Every structure is written in C-alpha cells, then in structure tokens.
Amino acid sequence: MVLTPRTLTPDDAEAYAALCLEAVERFQSAFCSTPEEVQALSREAVAETLSAGMTLGLFDGETLSGMVGLRRLPFARAAHRVEIGAFYIRPALHGAGAAAQLLAAIIDHVRPLGVWQLELCVAERNARAIRFYERHGFVWQGRMPNTVIGPEGPETDLFYTRDLRG
C-alpha cells in the first residue's frame, strides 16, 4: 500500500464529494455538516472550495481515501494560524499510519505559508481522535460547549493547538 498526500484540485470534486458524504454518514457526531447538507452541495461549489488550494487528500493508489480541510482567517494579524477542519481517513486505513501521514502533509503544506500555529476542535466524545492529536503534539486549550446540537442534544468540542516553531 502506497499512500500519497497531495493538494486537491477542482478535478477531484467528484471523489472529494463522495468521500465527504461517506465521512458524515459514518461519523455524524464528528462533523458539523449533515449528510443532507453534503448531498445538497453542487459539484461547482465543491470545485470552487477545492480551487482555494486548502484541501488535502490522501490517495491509496488512485483512490481518495483521506481528506482534510484547512482554513485561514483573512486577517494579517492572524496569518500565522490555520484551522484544521474536517479530517477523515477511511476506516480500512485506521491504524496504518495514514492519519499521521496526512497530518505531516498539512504541516508541509502550511509552513511555506508562514503558518506556525495549527488549531482544531474535536468532539469531546471522540476519544480516539483526542488521543491521536495529543500524541502528535496538540495541546488542549479549552472547551466549547454547545458546539452543535446532535440527536441527543448539545455537544461539546475541545479546542486544541499545536505550535510548529519548536
């Protein structure tokens, strides 16, 4: 198995949209979007998102098997920060180092942009993801109550950062 990370382009819109739908259907509590919201996105809207160059994919051969969205704030004083958004690896690749490889690709992608602080929110109930982020140098900064309203009521996220300067 050869896993290859790369920046996604509008040409990847179909595969990316399918992977997003898979992600929110499998792990609804880990994403803000619902399956219905993902299905409602036009391929043009998906392609436009990918044209920004801030979405990375992880390919298993020719198959898109992981993804992560990155977001920068449009303020000069916050140019050192990037938020890691939807991060998904197909379950078949769990435990195979795929998530670590995608995280390394994030770092390689953002460092040349002058970014030295990564930020993310993770569902308080997502123990596996929390362990992964902490193992990879993310530091817990606080709680964000009522981040989303899930089927069982309000859910809390945890806010993490990682300083890339060290």
NULUM-573564 format. One line per field, with one value per atom (N, C-alpha, C): residue number from 1; residue in three letters; atom name; y, x, z. Coordinates in nm, 2 decimals. Layout:
<sites>
nr: NUM,...
rest: ALA,...
atom: CA,...
c2: Y,...
c1: X,...
c3: Z,...
</sites>
This chain:
<sites>
nr: 1,1,1,2,2,2,3,3,3,4,4,4,5,5,5,6,6,6,7,7,7,8,8,8,9,9,9,10,10,10,11,11,11,12,12,12,13,13,13,14,14,14,15,15,15,16,16,16,17,17,17,18,18,18,19,19,19,20,20,20,21,21,21,22,22,22,23,23,23,24,24,24,25,25,25,26,26,26,27,27,27,28,28,28,29,29,29,30,30,30,31,31,31,32,32,32,33,33,33,34,34,34,35,35,35,36,36,36,37,37,37,38,38,38,39,39,39,40,40,40,41,41,41,42,42,42,43,43,43,44,44,44,45,45,45,46,46,46,47,47,47,48,48,48,49,49,49,50,50,50,51,51,51,52,52,52,53,53,53,54,54,54,55,55,55,56,56,56,57,57,57,58,58,58,59,59,59,60,60,60,61,61,61,62,62,62,63,63,63,64,64,64,65,65,65,66,66,66,67,67,67,68,68,68,69,69,69,70,70,70,71,71,71,72,72,72,73,73,73,74,74,74,75,75,75,76,76,76,77,77,77,78,78,78,79,79,79,80,80,80,81,81,81,82,82,82,83,83,83,84,84,84,85,85,85,86,86,86,87,87,87,88,88,88,89,89,89,90,90,90,91,91,91,92,92,92,93,93,93,94,94,94,95,95,95,96,96,96,97,97,97,98,98,98,99,99,99,100,100,100,101,101,101,102,102,102,103,103,103,104,104,104,105,105,105,106,106,106,107,107,107,108,108,108,109,109,109,110,110,110,111,111,111,112,112,112,113,113,113,114,114,114,115,115,115,116,116,116,117,117,117,118,118,118,119,119,119,120,120,120,121,121,121,122,122,122,123,123,123,124,124,124,125,125,125,126,126,126,127,127,127,128,128,128,129,129,129,130,130,130,131,131,131,132,132,132,133,133,133,134,134,134,135,135,135,136,136,136,137,137,137,138,138,138,139,139,139,140,140,140,141,141,141,142,142,142,143,143,143,144,144,144,145,145,145,146,146,146,147,147,147,148,148,148,149,149,149,150,150,150,151,151,151,152,152,152,153,153,153,154,154,154,155,155,155,156,156,156,157,157,157,158,158,158,159,159,159,160,160,160,161,161,161,162,162,162,163,163,163,164,164,164,165,165,165,166,166,166
rest: MET,MET,MET,VAL,VAL,VAL,LEU,LEU,LEU,THR,THR,THR,PRO,PRO,PRO,ARG,ARG,ARG,THR,THR,THR,LEU,LEU,LEU,THR,THR,THR,PRO,PRO,PRO,ASP,ASP,ASP,ASP,ASP,ASP,ALA,ALA,ALA,GLU,GLU,GLU,ALA,ALA,ALA,TYR,TYR,TYR,ALA,ALA,ALA,ALA,ALA,ALA,LEU,LEU,LEU,CYS,CYS,CYS,LEU,LEU,LEU,GLU,GLU,GLU,ALA,ALA,ALA,VAL,VAL,VAL,GLU,GLU,GLU,ARG,ARG,ARG,PHE,PHE,PHE,GLN,GLN,GLN,SER,SER,SER,ALA,ALA,ALA,PHE,PHE,PHE,CYS,CYS,CYS,SER,SER,SER,THR,THR,THR,PRO,PRO,PRO,GLU,GLU,GLU,GLU,GLU,GLU,VAL,VAL,VAL,GLN,GLN,GLN,ALA,ALA,ALA,LEU,LEU,LEU,SER,SER,SER,ARG,ARG,ARG,GLU,GLU,GLU,ALA,ALA,ALA,VAL,VAL,VAL,ALA,ALA,ALA,GLU,GLU,GLU,THR,THR,THR,LEU,LEU,LEU,SER,SER,SER,ALA,ALA,ALA,GLY,GLY,GLY,MET,MET,MET,THR,THR,THR,LEU,LEU,LEU,GLY,GLY,GLY,LEU,LEU,LEU,PHE,PHE,PHE,ASP,ASP,ASP,GLY,GLY,GLY,GLU,GLU,GLU,THR,THR,THR,LEU,LEU,LEU,SER,SER,SER,GLY,GLY,GLY,MET,MET,MET,VAL,VAL,VAL,GLY,GLY,GLY,LEU,LEU,LEU,ARG,ARG,ARG,ARG,ARG,ARG,LEU,LEU,LEU,PRO,PRO,PRO,PHE,PHE,PHE,ALA,ALA,ALA,ARG,ARG,ARG,ALA,ALA,ALA,ALA,ALA,ALA,HIS,HIS,HIS,ARG,ARG,ARG,VAL,VAL,VAL,GLU,GLU,GLU,ILE,ILE,ILE,GLY,GLY,GLY,ALA,ALA,ALA,PHE,PHE,PHE,TYR,TYR,TYR,ILE,ILE,ILE,ARG,ARG,ARG,PRO,PRO,PRO,ALA,ALA,ALA,LEU,LEU,LEU,HIS,HIS,HIS,GLY,GLY,GLY,ALA,ALA,ALA,GLY,GLY,GLY,ALA,ALA,ALA,ALA,ALA,ALA,ALA,ALA,ALA,GLN,GLN,GLN,LEU,LEU,LEU,LEU,LEU,LEU,ALA,ALA,ALA,ALA,ALA,ALA,ILE,ILE,ILE,ILE,ILE,ILE,ASP,ASP,ASP,HIS,HIS,HIS,VAL,VAL,VAL,ARG,ARG,ARG,PRO,PRO,PRO,LEU,LEU,LEU,GLY,GLY,GLY,VAL,VAL,VAL,TRP,TRP,TRP,GLN,GLN,GLN,LEU,LEU,LEU,GLU,GLU,GLU,LEU,LEU,LEU,CYS,CYS,CYS,VAL,VAL,VAL,ALA,ALA,ALA,GLU,GLU,GLU,ARG,ARG,ARG,ASN,ASN,ASN,ALA,ALA,ALA,ARG,ARG,ARG,ALA,ALA,ALA,ILE,ILE,ILE,ARG,ARG,ARG,PHE,PHE,PHE,TYR,TYR,TYR,GLU,GLU,GLU,ARG,ARG,ARG,HIS,HIS,HIS,GLY,GLY,GLY,PHE,PHE,PHE,VAL,VAL,VAL,TRP,TRP,TRP,GLN,GLN,GLN,GLY,GLY,GLY,ARG,ARG,ARG,MET,MET,MET,PRO,PRO,PRO,ASN,ASN,ASN,THR,THR,THR,VAL,VAL,VAL,ILE,ILE,ILE,GLY,GLY,GLY,PRO,PRO,PRO,GLU,GLU,GLU,GLY,GLY,GLY,PRO,PRO,PRO,GLU,GLU,GLU,THR,THR,THR,ASP,ASP,ASP,LEU,LEU,LEU,PHE,PHE,PHE,TYR,TYR,TYR,THR,THR,THR,ARG,ARG,ARG,ASP,ASP,ASP,LEU,LEU,LEU,ARG,ARG,ARG,GLY,GLY,GLY
atom: N,CA,C,N,CA,C,N,CA,C,N,CA,C,N,CA,C,N,CA,C,N,CA,C,N,CA,C,N,CA,C,N,CA,C,N,CA,C,N,CA,C,N,CA,C,N,CA,C,N,CA,C,N,CA,C,N,CA,C,N,CA,C,N,CA,C,N,CA,C,N,CA,C,N,CA,C,N,CA,C,N,CA,C,N,CA,C,N,CA,C,N,CA,C,N,CA,C,N,CA,C,N,CA,C,N,CA,C,N,CA,C,N,CA,C,N,CA,C,N,CA,C,N,CA,C,N,CA,C,N,CA,C,N,CA,C,N,CA,C,N,CA,C,N,CA,C,N,CA,C,N,CA,C,N,CA,C,N,CA,C,N,CA,C,N,CA,C,N,CA,C,N,CA,C,N,CA,C,N,CA,C,N,CA,C,N,CA,C,N,CA,C,N,CA,C,N,CA,C,N,CA,C,N,CA,C,N,CA,C,N,CA,C,N,CA,C,N,CA,C,N,CA,C,N,CA,C,N,CA,C,N,CA,C,N,CA,C,N,CA,C,N,CA,C,N,CA,C,N,CA,C,N,CA,C,N,CA,C,N,CA,C,N,CA,C,N,CA,C,N,CA,C,N,CA,C,N,CA,C,N,CA,C,N,CA,C,N,CA,C,N,CA,C,N,CA,C,N,CA,C,N,CA,C,N,CA,C,N,CA,C,N,CA,C,N,CA,C,N,CA,C,N,CA,C,N,CA,C,N,CA,C,N,CA,C,N,CA,C,N,CA,C,N,CA,C,N,CA,C,N,CA,C,N,CA,C,N,CA,C,N,CA,C,N,CA,C,N,CA,C,N,CA,C,N,CA,C,N,CA,C,N,CA,C,N,CA,C,N,CA,C,N,CA,C,N,CA,C,N,CA,C,N,CA,C,N,CA,C,N,CA,C,N,CA,C,N,CA,C,N,CA,C,N,CA,C,N,CA,C,N,CA,C,N,CA,C,N,CA,C,N,CA,C,N,CA,C,N,CA,C,N,CA,C,N,CA,C,N,CA,C,N,CA,C,N,CA,C,N,CA,C,N,CA,C,N,CA,C,N,CA,C,N,CA,C,N,CA,C,N,CA,C,N,CA,C,N,CA,C,N,CA,C,N,CA,C,N,CA,C,N,CA,C,N,CA,C,N,CA,C,N,CA,C,N,CA,C,N,CA,C,N,CA,C,N,CA,C,N,CA,C,N,CA,C,N,CA,C,N,CA,C,N,CA,C,N,CA,C,N,CA,C,N,CA,C,N,CA,C,N,CA,C,N,CA,C,N,CA,C
c2: -0.12,0.00,0.12,0.21,0.33,0.45,0.52,0.64,0.76,0.85,0.97,1.09,1.18,1.31,1.41,1.49,1.60,1.70,1.82,1.92,1.88,1.89,1.86,1.97,1.94,2.04,2.03,2.12,2.10,1.97,1.91,1.78,1.67,1.69,1.59,1.61,1.70,1.73,1.61,1.53,1.42,1.32,1.28,1.19,1.25,1.38,1.45,1.46,1.49,1.50,1.36,1.26,1.12,1.09,1.12,1.09,1.18,1.30,1.38,1.32,1.27,1.21,1.08,1.00,0.88,0.92,1.02,1.06,1.10,1.19,1.23,1.13,1.03,0.92,0.82,0.80,0.70,0.76,0.89,0.95,1.08,1.08,1.20,1.29,1.24,1.32,1.39,1.36,1.42,1.54,1.56,1.67,1.76,1.88,1.98,1.96,1.92,1.90,1.77,1.78,1.66,1.59,1.47,1.40,1.48,1.53,1.61,1.74,1.80,1.92,1.89,1.78,1.75,1.71,1.63,1.59,1.71,1.82,1.93,2.02,2.00,2.08,2.05,2.16,2.13,2.10,2.03,2.00,2.13,2.23,2.36,2.42,2.41,2.46,2.39,2.25,2.17,2.21,2.22,2.25,2.39,2.48,2.62,2.61,2.53,2.51,2.45,2.35,2.29,2.38,2.48,2.57,2.66,2.67,2.76,2.70,2.57,2.50,2.48,2.47,2.45,2.32,2.22,2.09,1.99,1.90,1.80,1.66,1.58,1.44,1.34,1.22,1.11,1.00,0.96,0.87,0.73,0.63,0.49,0.44,0.45,0.43,0.55,0.52,0.62,0.66,0.60,0.61,0.72,0.82,0.92,0.85,0.83,0.76,0.84,0.97,1.05,1.20,1.28,1.43,1.51,1.64,1.74,1.87,1.95,2.09,2.18,2.29,2.39,2.52,2.61,2.74,2.84,2.95,3.06,3.18,3.25,3.37,3.48,3.57,3.67,3.80,3.78,3.90,3.88,3.99,3.98,3.94,3.99,3.96,3.81,3.74,3.60,3.51,3.56,3.48,3.37,3.36,3.26,3.13,3.14,3.04,2.97,2.84,2.76,2.67,2.67,2.58,2.45,2.34,2.21,2.18,2.16,2.13,1.98,1.95,1.81,1.72,1.63,1.54,1.40,1.32,1.19,1.10,0.98,0.87,0.75,0.68,0.56,0.46,0.40,0.30,0.19,0.15,0.04,0.08,0.21,0.26,0.30,0.29,0.32,0.23,0.29,0.21,0.18,0.23,0.21,0.33,0.43,0.55,0.65,0.63,0.72,0.86,0.86,0.99,1.07,1.00,1.07,1.12,1.05,1.09,1.21,1.22,1.33,1.45,1.43,1.54,1.60,1.51,1.56,1.64,1.60,1.67,1.81,1.82,1.95,2.04,1.99,2.07,2.12,2.02,2.06,2.16,2.16,2.25,2.39,2.40,2.53,2.61,2.54,2.60,2.71,2.68,2.78,2.90,2.89,3.00,3.09,3.06,3.13,3.09,2.98,2.93,2.86,2.89,2.82,2.78,2.80,2.75,2.68,2.55,2.47,2.47,2.48,2.48,2.38,2.32,2.24,2.22,2.18,2.14,1.99,1.92,1.78,1.75,1.67,1.63,1.57,1.61,1.57,1.41,1.36,1.21,1.13,1.20,1.13,1.10,1.00,0.97,0.93,0.85,0.81,0.93,1.03,1.14,1.23,1.24,1.32,1.25,1.12,1.05,1.08,1.07,1.09,1.24,1.34,1.47,1.50,1.45,1.47,1.40,1.28,1.21,1.28,1.37,1.44,1.59,1.62,1.75,1.85,1.82,1.92,1.93,2.05,2.09,2.14,2.08,2.12,2.26,2.34,2.48,2.52,2.44,2.47,2.39,2.42,2.35,2.45,2.40,2.48,2.42,2.45,2.39,2.43,2.34,2.36,2.39,2.32,2.35,2.31,2.20,2.15,2.09,2.09,2.02,1.89,1.78,1.65,1.58,1.46,1.39,1.37,1.37,1.35,1.48,1.60,1.73,1.80,1.90,1.98,1.90,1.92,1.85,1.95,1.91,1.99,1.95,2.05,2.03,2.07,2.01,2.05,2.13,2.24,2.32,2.29,2.26,2.22,2.31,2.33,2.40,2.32,2.34,2.29,2.40,2.43,2.52,2.45,2.50,2.44,2.50,2.59,2.66,2.58,2.48,2.40,2.29
c1: 0.09,0.00,0.09,0.07,0.14,0.04,0.06,-0.03,0.04,-0.03,0.03,-0.06,-0.01,-0.09,-0.06,-0.17,-0.15,-0.27,-0.24,-0.35,-0.45,-0.58,-0.69,-0.72,-0.76,-0.80,-0.94,-1.00,-1.13,-1.16,-1.05,-1.07,-1.10,-1.08,-1.10,-1.24,-1.32,-1.45,-1.54,-1.55,-1.65,-1.60,-1.47,-1.42,-1.43,-1.40,-1.40,-1.54,-1.64,-1.78,-1.82,-1.79,-1.82,-1.76,-1.63,-1.57,-1.62,-1.66,-1.72,-1.86,-1.93,-2.06,-2.04,-1.94,-1.91,-1.87,-1.79,-1.74,-1.86,-1.95,-2.05,-2.16,-2.17,-2.26,-2.21,-2.08,-2.01,-2.00,-1.96,-1.92,-2.00,-2.13,-2.21,-2.17,-2.13,-2.10,-1.97,-1.89,-1.76,-1.76,-1.87,-1.87,-1.99,-1.98,-2.09,-2.19,-2.15,-2.25,-2.33,-2.45,-2.53,-2.51,-2.55,-2.54,-2.63,-2.74,-2.83,-2.76,-2.69,-2.62,-2.51,-2.44,-2.33,-2.39,-2.49,-2.56,-2.61,-2.65,-2.71,-2.60,-2.47,-2.37,-2.35,-2.35,-2.33,-2.19,-2.16,-2.02,-1.94,-2.01,-1.95,-1.90,-1.98,-1.95,-1.83,-1.83,-1.72,-1.59,-1.60,-1.48,-1.43,-1.52,-1.47,-1.40,-1.45,-1.38,-1.24,-1.23,-1.10,-1.01,-1.06,-0.97,-0.89,-0.93,-0.86,-0.73,-0.71,-0.58,-0.56,-0.66,-0.65,-0.72,-0.73,-0.79,-0.69,-0.65,-0.55,-0.62,-0.57,-0.63,-0.51,-0.55,-0.46,-0.51,-0.42,-0.46,-0.39,-0.47,-0.43,-0.43,-0.31,-0.31,-0.38,-0.48,-0.56,-0.69,-0.71,-0.83,-0.82,-0.90,-0.90,-0.95,-0.87,-0.90,-0.89,-0.86,-0.85,-0.85,-0.89,-0.91,-0.90,-0.86,-0.86,-0.88,-0.96,-0.98,-0.91,-0.85,-0.78,-0.84,-0.84,-0.90,-0.81,-0.78,-0.70,-0.80,-0.77,-0.85,-0.80,-0.89,-0.84,-0.78,-0.71,-0.66,-0.51,-0.43,-0.29,-0.24,-0.30,-0.25,-0.28,-0.36,-0.38,-0.32,-0.23,-0.18,-0.09,-0.06,0.02,-0.06,-0.19,-0.28,-0.36,-0.38,-0.46,-0.55,-0.68,-0.77,-0.78,-0.76,-0.78,-0.93,-1.00,-1.14,-1.17,-1.26,-1.30,-1.17,-1.15,-1.03,-1.09,-1.07,-1.13,-1.03,-1.02,-0.94,-1.04,-1.05,-1.13,-1.09,-1.19,-1.17,-1.07,-1.07,-0.97,-0.83,-0.80,-0.67,-0.64,-0.73,-0.71,-0.60,-0.51,-0.40,-0.29,-0.29,-0.19,-0.10,-0.11,-0.03,-0.08,-0.20,-0.25,-0.28,-0.34,-0.37,-0.24,-0.14,-0.01,0.05,0.04,0.09,0.01,-0.12,-0.20,-0.16,-0.14,-0.10,0.03,0.13,0.26,0.24,0.15,0.13,0.07,-0.02,-0.07,0.05,0.14,0.25,0.34,0.36,0.44,0.38,0.24,0.17,0.16,0.15,0.13,0.26,0.36,0.49,0.53,0.54,0.58,0.49,0.37,0.27,0.29,0.39,0.42,0.34,0.27,0.18,0.27,0.25,0.32,0.22,0.10,0.00,-0.11,-0.13,-0.24,-0.35,-0.47,-0.58,-0.69,-0.76,-0.87,-0.96,-1.08,-1.18,-1.22,-1.23,-1.27,-1.38,-1.47,-1.58,-1.53,-1.58,-1.54,-1.55,-1.65,-1.67,-1.58,-1.50,-1.42,-1.28,-1.28,-1.15,-1.04,-1.07,-0.97,-0.90,-0.98,-0.92,-0.84,-0.89,-0.82,-0.69,-0.68,-0.55,-0.46,-0.51,-0.42,-0.36,-0.45,-0.40,-0.30,-0.33,-0.24,-0.10,-0.11,0.01,0.10,0.03,0.10,0.13,0.13,0.18,0.07,-0.05,-0.16,-0.18,-0.21,-0.23,-0.37,-0.44,-0.57,-0.57,-0.66,-0.67,-0.80,-0.91,-1.04,-1.15,-1.27,-1.39,-1.48,-1.56,-1.65,-1.79,-1.87,-2.00,-2.09,-2.19,-2.30,-2.25,-2.14,-2.08,-2.18,-2.24,-2.35,-2.46,-2.58,-2.69,-2.71,-2.67,-2.68,-2.82,-2.83,-2.96,-2.99,-2.88,-2.90,-2.89,-2.89,-2.88,-2.75,-2.72,-2.60,-2.47,-2.37,-2.25,-2.13,-2.03,-1.92,-1.80,-1.72,-1.60,-1.48,-1.37,-1.25,-1.16,-1.10,-1.01,-0.87,-0.79,-0.65,-0.57,-0.44,-0.35,-0.22,-0.14,-0.01,0.08,0.19,0.29,0.39,0.41,0.51,0.65,0.67,0.80,0.91,0.87,0.97,1.03
c3: 0.00,0.00,0.00,-0.10,-0.11,-0.09,0.01,0.04,-0.01,-0.08,-0.13,-0.10,-0.02,0.00,-0.11,-0.14,-0.23,-0.21,-0.26,-0.26,-0.36,-0.32,-0.41,-0.50,-0.62,-0.72,-0.76,-0.84,-0.89,-0.96,-1.02,-1.09,-0.99,-0.86,-0.76,-0.70,-0.75,-0.69,-0.67,-0.77,-0.76,-0.65,-0.65,-0.54,-0.40,-0.40,-0.27,-0.21,-0.30,-0.25,-0.20,-0.27,-0.23,-0.09,-0.08,0.05,0.16,0.14,0.24,0.29,0.19,0.22,0.31,0.27,0.34,0.49,0.50,0.63,0.72,0.67,0.76,0.79,0.69,0.72,0.82,0.82,0.91,1.05,1.06,1.18,1.20,1.21,1.21,1.32,1.44,1.55,1.54,1.44,1.43,1.33,1.26,1.16,1.19,1.15,1.17,1.06,0.94,0.83,0.85,0.80,0.79,0.66,0.64,0.51,0.41,0.45,0.36,0.31,0.40,0.36,0.26,0.28,0.19,0.06,0.05,-0.07,-0.15,-0.08,-0.15,-0.21,-0.18,-0.24,-0.39,-0.47,-0.61,-0.64,-0.75,-0.78,-0.81,-0.86,-0.88,-0.75,-0.65,-0.52,-0.46,-0.48,-0.43,-0.50,-0.63,-0.72,-0.68,-0.65,-0.60,-0.47,-0.38,-0.25,-0.27,-0.36,-0.39,-0.46,-0.54,-0.61,-0.52,-0.39,-0.30,-0.26,-0.28,-0.25,-0.10,-0.03,0.12,0.16,0.07,0.10,0.05,0.14,0.11,0.10,0.02,0.01,0.03,0.07,0.09,-0.01,-0.10,-0.20,-0.17,-0.18,-0.17,-0.32,-0.38,-0.53,-0.59,-0.67,-0.74,-0.66,-0.55,-0.47,-0.36,-0.36,-0.25,-0.12,-0.02,0.10,0.23,0.21,0.33,0.28,0.37,0.34,0.46,0.44,0.54,0.48,0.54,0.50,0.60,0.54,0.62,0.60,0.70,0.69,0.75,0.67,0.73,0.75,0.85,0.87,0.77,0.73,0.63,0.69,0.80,0.87,0.88,0.85,0.85,0.99,1.09,1.23,1.27,1.19,1.22,1.11,1.03,0.92,0.97,1.09,1.14,1.19,1.17,1.22,1.11,1.12,1.03,1.11,1.08,1.15,1.06,1.13,1.07,1.08,0.97,0.97,0.96,0.87,0.85,0.82,0.90,0.89,0.89,0.78,0.77,0.70,0.75,0.69,0.69,0.57,0.56,0.67,0.73,0.84,0.80,0.67,0.63,0.65,0.66,0.68,0.83,0.91,1.06,1.11,1.18,1.24,1.15,1.03,0.93,0.91,0.99,0.98,0.88,0.83,0.73,0.79,0.90,0.97,1.00,1.04,1.07,0.94,0.83,0.71,0.66,0.67,0.63,0.72,0.85,0.94,0.90,0.86,0.82,0.69,0.60,0.48,0.51,0.61,0.65,0.69,0.77,0.82,0.70,0.61,0.49,0.40,0.40,0.32,0.38,0.51,0.57,0.61,0.64,0.68,0.57,0.45,0.35,0.34,0.40,0.40,0.52,0.60,0.72,0.84,0.83,0.94,1.05,1.17,1.28,1.39,1.38,1.48,1.41,1.44,1.40,1.50,1.46,1.56,1.51,1.61,1.57,1.69,1.66,1.75,1.73,1.84,1.83,1.93,1.89,1.98,2.11,2.22,2.35,2.36,2.29,2.29,2.20,2.12,2.02,2.08,2.17,2.24,2.15,2.05,1.95,1.89,1.84,1.78,1.88,2.00,2.10,2.13,2.14,2.16,2.05,1.93,1.81,1.81,1.83,1.83,1.95,2.06,2.18,2.15,2.09,2.06,1.96,1.88,1.78,1.81,1.94,1.99,2.01,1.99,2.01,2.16,2.21,2.35,2.37,2.46,2.50,2.55,2.50,2.54,2.61,2.58,2.64,2.58,2.64,2.60,2.53,2.43,2.36,2.37,2.47,2.49,2.38,2.36,2.26,2.12,2.08,1.95,1.84,1.86,1.77,1.85,1.79,1.85,1.78,1.84,1.78,1.82,1.78,1.80,1.95,2.03,2.18,2.25,2.18,2.24,2.22,2.29,2.27,2.30,2.21,2.22,2.24,2.32,2.35,2.27,2.22,2.15,2.24,2.22,2.28,2.18,2.23,2.14,2.17,2.06,2.07,1.97,2.01,1.92,1.92,1.81,1.81,1.75,1.82,1.78,1.70,1.57,1.48,1.49,1.57,1.58,1.64,1.73,1.80,1.74
</sites>
